[in-house]
């Protein structure tokens, strides 16, 4: 399966350990995204309101974000 994701989808996966995160981490799903995705996500995570809602520690957040971004074609 192929999916096109945007920053909102990625942030949703970071916010909650649920279906969105599971789907983005599945090996049999090919991910596509705009080239600016990492910049958009970085910008969104700099908003304290959004960062406070993400319950992950900084290292875990970095690792998860990196794992998802590395899967994007």
CORSUL-V50593 format. One record per residue. N is the residue number from 1. RES is the residue in one small letter. BURIAL is 1 if it has 9 or more other ideal C-beta (glycine too) atoms within 8 Angstrom, else 0. D_FIRST is the distance of its C-alpha to the first C-alpha in Angstrom with 2 decimals. Layout:
N;RES;BURIAL;D_FIRST / N;RES;BURIAL;D_FIRST
//
This chain:
1;x;0;0.00 / 2;x;0;3.79 / 3;x;1;6.73 / 4;x;0;10.36 / 5;x;1;12.84 / 6;x;1;16.60 / 7;x;1;19.52 / 8;x;0;19.86 / 9;x;1;16.49 / 10;x;1;17.39 / 11;x;1;20.88 / 12;x;1;19.81 / 13;x;1;18.08 / 14;x;1;21.38 / 15;x;0;23.55 / 16;x;0;22.52 / 17;x;0;21.13 / 18;x;0;18.95 / 19;x;0;15.53 / 20;x;1;14.50 / 21;x;1;15.58 / 22;x;0;13.97 / 23;x;1;10.43 / 24;x;1;11.22 / 25;x;0;12.64 / 26;x;0;10.13 / 27;x;0;9.99 / 28;x;0;6.81 / 29;x;1;4.93 / 30;x;0;6.15 / 31;x;1;8.68 / 32;x;1;11.04 / 33;x;1;14.41 / 34;x;0;17.89 / 35;x;0;20.29 / 36;x;0;22.52 / 37;x;1;20.20 / 38;x;0;22.17 / 39;x;0;25.41 / 40;x;1;24.44 / 41;x;1;23.47 / 42;x;0;26.71 / 43;x;0;28.66 / 44;x;1;27.32 / 45;x;1;28.08 / 46;x;0;31.59 / 47;x;0;32.35 / 48;x;0;34.27 / 49;x;0;33.28 / 50;x;1;29.57 / 51;x;1;30.32 / 52;x;0;32.64 / 53;x;0;29.95 / 54;x;1;27.77 / 55;x;0;29.34 / 56;x;0;28.22 / 57;x;0;30.86 / 58;x;0;30.68 / 59;x;0;29.63 / 60;x;0;26.89 / 61;x;1;25.64 / 62;x;0;25.76 / 63;x;0;23.98 / 64;x;1;21.10 / 65;x;1;20.80 / 66;x;0;20.98 / 67;x;1;18.34 / 68;x;1;15.78 / 69;x;1;17.10 / 70;x;0;17.05 / 71;x;1;13.28 / 72;x;1;13.03 / 73;x;0;12.97
//
